[in-house]
Amino acid sequence: MIPAPNALRLKVGGGRLGAIDPAAIAKAEAALKSLSGNFTQWLNDEITKLEGARQTVRTEGASPENMESLYLRAHDLKGLGSTYGFPLITRIAGLLCRLIDDKAKRLEAPMPLIDAHIDAIKAAARDEIKTEDHPVGQALVRELEGQIAAFGA
């Protein structure tokens, strides 16, 4: 019989690198907490970049390059929303990414649906709707998912 390796132990630091130092974790958490005052500004900066990408698509057209930029900005927010305390923004940005993820179909995505996602992200940040537990958050996600499904993405 061959024993299976304990992959969980390796993932939590019990392998050859040793255990995770609780003091290091506490120090990292404290550093993150000290930065949290900047989260709102950083989130707004990312939303401004997304808005800029949308305006470029509107003024210059939905070229592959412009849509790629829009996708990358949405993808950034998908990764950062929860970090900045807005898991709802992560969810909505993820839906937008799903809508424009396929490069072959990206140019076919309806601009009003793209606008709806970006406007929902901006509204969530503006009104501090952080989670889907909020009734408005639930309604936004439900509607956007329905529209994406109807589009076929």
N, C-alpha and C positions, 0 to 999 in steps of 0.2 A: 504494500500500500504506500502511495506517495502522498505525503501531507500537502494540503493546499497552503500557499503562502497567505499570511494575514495581511491583506492589502489595506485594511482599515488602519492597522497599526502604522503602516508606512505613511499613510495619508495624514495622520495626526501627529507625526513626528516621532513615532516609536521605533523607527528603523535605525540605520547606521548614523543618522544625523543627531539622534538623541531626542529627548522630549522637548516640547515647546516650553519655553521659559515663561511662566505666568507673569513675571515682572516685565518682560518684553511686550507681552500682550497688553498689559495695563498701560505701559508707556505709549504704545501705538494708539490705544483708545483715547488716552488723554490728549495726544497730539491731534487726533481727528476731531475731538470735541472742541479744542481750541480753534480749529479752523472752521467750525460749523457756522460761525458768525458771517463768514464769507460766502456760504452756500447760496444764499438768495441772489447775491450779485453774480456769482458764477453761473447759476442757472439762467438768470436773465441774459447774460452774455451769450450763452449757447442758444437761447431762443432768438436772440437778435441775429445770430449767424444763420439760423434756420430761416428766419424771415427774409434775410438778405438773399439767400439762395432761392426762395420763392419769388422774390421780386425780379431776380435775374431771369428766371424761367418766364415770368410774365412779360418782361420787356424784350428779351432776346429770343424767346421761344424755347420750346422743349427739345433742345438738342441733346444728344447722348451725354455730352460733357456737363451741361447744365443740370440734367436730371441726376447724373452721378453725384454732383455736388450736393444737390438736395437730399439724395439718399444718404450720403455720408454725414450730413448734419443731423438728419433724423436718427441715424445709427448712433451718433455720439450721444444724443439725448436719451436714446434707449438704454445706453450703458450708464449714464450719469444721473438720470432722474431719481432712482432709488437712493443713490449715494447722497444726493442733495435733499433727501427727505420727501420726495414726491414719487412714490411708486406708481401713481396714476399716470404721470407723464411718461414713465418707462413703458407702461402698457400701451398708451396711445401712440407713442413714437414707434413701438414695436409693430403696431398695426399699420402705421404708415410705411414702415420698412417692408412689411409683408406685401403691401399694395404695389410698391415700386422696386421690389427686390429683383425680379427677373429682368435682366437687361434687355432681353428680346421683346418684352411686353411693356417695358417702362414708359415708352413714349405714348402708349395707348391709354395710360391711366387718366381718368377724367380729372381735370384741374379742379372742378368744384369739390370733388371728394378729397383731393390733396389739401385744398383750402380748409375743408371741414376739420381735418386732422390737426393742421397747424393752428387753426383758431381754437380748437379744443385744448391744445397744449397751452396756448397763451392764456386762455380763460382759467385753466386749472392753476397756473402760476399766479395770475392776477388775484384770483379769489381764494387762494390758498386751499384749494381742493386737493388734498394730498393722496387720498386713497379711494378705492372703489366702494368703500363702506359708506361714503357720502352719497346721498341720493342722486345728486347731479352727476357725480362720477360714474355711478352705475348706469344712468341713462346715457351718458356720453359713450361709454364703452359698448353698450348694447346696440346703440344706433350705428356707430361706426363699424362694428363687426357685421351687422346686417347689411350695410351698404357694400362692404368689401365682399361679402358672400354673394350678393346680387351681381357684383361686377365679375366675380369668378376668380378672385385672387385668394 
